[in-house]
């Protein structure tokens, strides 16, 4: 069994390969991932948001998150929960994402 810290690092790395097509940055650095909860038995709950409630590719982003996290060794199941509370804003982005998008 892989330890939770190693598994969390692998999950974050996977999330950094998921991109919002409307913004050329990954969803993790955009601050769209609010919580990663890893249970002892390999079940993972991810709480995330989108840049806007009407995002036309919401389903694709969520399916991409699910499939990439599910493919990690040690993950038994994934539940991606979408929330808009709190609403996303640019302050949630990492400094790298802000620099990449020209907000700094």
Rosetta blueprint (number, residue, H / E / L):
1 X L
2 X L
3 X L
4 X H
5 X H
6 X H
7 X H
8 X H
9 X H
10 X H
11 X H
12 X H
13 X H
14 X H
15 X H
16 X L
17 X L
18 X L
19 X E
20 X L
21 X L
22 X L
23 X L
24 X L
25 X L
26 X E
27 X L
28 X L
29 X L
30 X L
31 X L
32 X L
33 X E
34 X E
35 X E
36 X E
37 X E
38 X E
39 X L
40 X L
41 X L
42 X L
43 X E
44 X E
45 X E
46 X E
47 X E
48 X E
49 X L
50 X L
51 X L
52 X L
53 X L
54 X L
55 X L
56 X L
57 X L
58 X H
59 X H
60 X H
61 X H
62 X H
63 X H
64 X H
65 X H
66 X H
67 X H
68 X H
69 X H
70 X H
71 X L
72 X L
73 X L
74 X L
75 X L
76 X L
77 X E
78 X E
79 X E
80 X E
81 X E
82 X E
83 X L
84 X L
85 X L
86 X L
87 X L
88 X L
89 X L
90 X H
91 X H
92 X H
93 X L
94 X L
95 X H
96 X H
97 X H
98 X H
99 X H
100 X H
101 X L
102 X L
103 X L
104 X L
